[in-house]
């Protein structure tokens, strides 16, 4: 069996699969909502990019209390 690495995995738990979130329309039919749910951690993401793209780290900001007066 071949093993491979992919960048397309959940940014929270690392699972490589997701499901579309389904919702009920006014007519009673089930339709995709445009959101995606991770099959590992069950978090809901607004887009596939939000599911796999790593979160940006905050830029370093020096403390206001650095001792300079």
C-alpha positions in Angstrom: 0.0 0.0 0.0 1.3 3.4 -1.0 1.7 6.1 1.7 1.5 9.8 0.9 1.4 13.1 2.6 -1.1 15.8 1.8 -1.5 19.4 2.7 -5.3 19.0 2.5 -6.1 18.0 6.0 -8.0 19.6 8.9 -6.0 22.4 10.4 -7.3 21.5 13.9 -7.0 17.7 14.1 -5.2 16.6 10.9 -8.0 14.4 9.5 -8.0 14.2 5.7 -11.8 13.9 5.2 -14.7 16.2 5.5 -18.5 16.3 4.9 -20.8 18.9 3.5 -23.2 20.3 6.1 -26.8 19.7 5.0 -29.7 21.9 6.0 -33.4 21.8 5.4 -34.8 24.4 2.8 -38.1 26.1 3.1 -39.6 23.5 0.7 -38.5 20.7 3.1 -35.7 19.4 0.9 -32.2 18.8 2.2 -29.6 21.0 0.6 -26.0 21.8 1.2 -25.5 24.9 3.3 -22.0 25.8 1.8 -20.3 24.8 5.1 -18.0 21.8 5.7 -17.7 19.6 8.8 -14.5 17.8 9.6 -15.1 14.0 10.1 -12.4 13.9 12.9 -13.0 16.8 15.3 -16.5 17.6 13.9 -15.8 21.4 13.7 -17.7 23.3 11.1 -15.8 25.5 8.6 -17.2 28.2 6.3 -15.1 26.9 3.3 -12.8 24.2 2.3 -9.9 26.7 2.5 -10.8 27.4 6.1 -10.8 23.7 6.7 -7.2 23.0 5.4 -5.4 26.3 5.4 -3.1 26.7 8.5 -4.0 29.5 10.8 -1.7 32.4 10.7 0.3 33.1 13.7 -0.1 36.6 15.3 2.6 39.0 14.4 4.9 39.9 17.3 4.0 43.1 19.0 6.2 44.6 21.6 4.7 45.1 25.0 3.5 48.6 25.9 5.2 48.1 29.3 8.7 47.6 28.0 10.1 50.0 30.7 10.6 53.0 28.3 9.2 56.2 30.0 
